[in-house]
């Protein structure tokens, strides 16, 4: 890959074929120079760039500290560059950039504290034991409230130790392995607690989790559960915080792509805000420590 020849060809394309001003080309040239350097470092030929490669480069630039408008500029420059080199299919045209109003998550809860929430939450009654199983789906598997509510009994496979999460309007379907700490309680729930709840409240349901009150959905049950959690664990804010905390852990352990799959996100750009390991001065941007340290 002769970078200088490609850059010269791009200059001709921008200024002569497209008729852009030279100052516009200067900005594009700088972006494409960085892009070509990244391709070289990752041993990717410009004409063999895929949509996945394009997303990875834009995620890399965001982690370098580029603002949203700069990322948009990169996308535009790469789109022109792909046209310039005669790519039959231009993957940059398919890039979707997440909205810029998504801020760096704060109040991230570490693994030890997430496990403590699950381990220490009060679970004496049948309802509380059901709630503990729902909580486990959130703290260990990163499920959202809407996903929890649509799980069917057959979606849970205790023998394989995994659960199938159906797609929603905003998330993709996926399989997630259960956390070892969930297994005993889920087994008890499936073979005992759930059956007793159905009998006690005279219900019939194929849902994995269901309301035992008058409401047909789980909103009331989840609201009451969160109220109990916040009373017992002062550092818990809401269910969204639990999902964000699990995403940070997954990105650190598995990388952006696998975390994207596990979290059900449609675009890797939605996940990159959870990648803190490459951000300089992290401690100036967010709190990521054991929650008890915040009391000192």
Residue pairs with C-beta under 8 A, 6 or more apart in sequence:
1 36
1 39
1 40
1 45
1 46
3 33
3 36
3 37
3 40
6 32
6 36
6 46
6 85
7 29
7 32
7 33
7 36
9 84
9 85
10 28
10 29
10 32
10 80
10 81
10 84
11 25
11 29
13 80
13 83
13 84
14 20
14 24
14 25
14 28
14 80
14 84
15 21
15 22
15 25
17 84
18 80
20 28
27 73
27 77
28 76
28 77
28 80
28 81
31 73
31 74
31 77
31 78
32 77
32 78
32 81
34 61
34 74
35 57
35 74
35 77
35 78
35 81
36 46
38 57
38 60
39 45
39 46
39 49
39 53
39 57
42 53
42 56
44 53
46 81
46 85
47 85
47 86
47 87
49 82
49 87
49 91
50 91
51 91
51 94
51 95
52 257
53 91
54 75
54 78
54 91
54 92
54 95
55 95
55 267
55 268
55 269
56 256
56 268
57 74
57 78
58 71
58 74
58 75
58 95
58 97
58 269
59 256
59 268
59 269
59 272
59 275
61 70
61 71
61 74
62 71
62 269
62 272
63 272
63 275
63 278
63 279
65 279
65 280
66 74
67 100
68 97
68 100
69 100
71 97
72 97
75 92
75 95
75 97
78 92
79 90
79 92
79 93
82 90
82 91
82 92
83 90
96 267
96 269
97 269
98 267
98 269
98 270
102 270
102 273
103 273
104 273
104 285
104 286
105 241
105 244
105 247
105 248
105 273
105 274
105 286
106 286
106 287
107 235
107 237
107 241
107 286
107 287
108 241
108 244
108 245
108 248
108 286
108 287
108 288
109 117
109 235
109 236
109 241
109 242
109 245
109 291
110 245
110 249
110 288
110 289
110 290
110 291
111 249
112 290
113 233
113 235
113 290
113 291
114 139
114 140
114 242
114 245
114 246
114 249
115 139
115 181
116 233
117 135
117 139
117 229
117 233
117 236
118 132
118 135
118 136
118 139
118 140
118 181
119 181
120 232
120 233
121 128
121 131
121 132
121 135
121 228
121 229
121 232
122 128
122 228
122 232
123 129
123 131
123 132
123 185
126 193
126 196
126 197
126 200
127 197
127 212
127 221
129 185
129 188
129 189
129 193
130 189
130 193
130 194
130 197
130 209
130 212
131 221
131 225
131 228
132 185
133 182
133 185
133 186
133 189
133 193
133 209
134 148
134 209
134 218
134 221
134 222
134 225
135 225
135 229
136 179
136 181
136 182
136 185
136 186
137 143
137 148
137 151
137 163
137 182
138 148
138 239
138 242
138 243
138 246
139 242
139 245
139 246
140 178
140 179
140 181
140 182
140 246
141 163
141 165
141 176
141 178
141 179
141 246
141 262
142 176
142 242
142 243
142 246
142 247
142 250
142 262
142 263
143 165
143 243
144 168
144 171
144 239
144 243
145 218
145 219
145 222
145 239
146 168
147 165
147 166
147 168
147 171
147 264
148 209
148 218
148 222
149 207
149 209
149 217
149 218
150 166
150 168
150 207
151 163
151 165
151 166
151 207
151 208
151 209
152 166
152 206
152 207
152 208
153 190
153 206
153 207
153 208
154 206
155 163
155 164
155 165
155 166
155 208
156 163
156 164
156 186
156 190
156 208
157 163
157 164
158 178
158 183
158 186
158 187
158 190
161 177
161 178
161 183
162 175
162 176
162 177
162 178
163 175
163 176
163 178
164 173
164 174
164 175
165 171
165 173
165 174
165 175
165 176
165 264
166 173
167 173
167 264
168 264
170 266
171 263
171 264
171 265
171 266
172 261
172 264
172 265
172 266
173 264
174 261
174 262
174 264
176 262
178 186
197 203
197 210
197 212
198 204
198 205
200 212
201 212
203 210
203 212
209 218
210 218
211 217
211 218
211 220
211 221
212 221
213 220
213 221
222 239
226 236
226 238
226 239
229 236
230 236
230 237
233 291
234 291
235 291
235 294
236 242
243 263
244 274
246 263
247 259
247 263
247 271
247 274
248 274
248 276
248 288
250 258
250 259
250 262
250 263
250 274
251 259
251 271
251 274
251 275
251 276
251 277
252 275
252 276
252 277
254 262
256 268
256 271
256 272
256 275
257 268
259 271
259 274
260 267
260 268
260 270
260 271
263 271
265 271
276 282
276 286
276 288
279 285
282 288
287 294
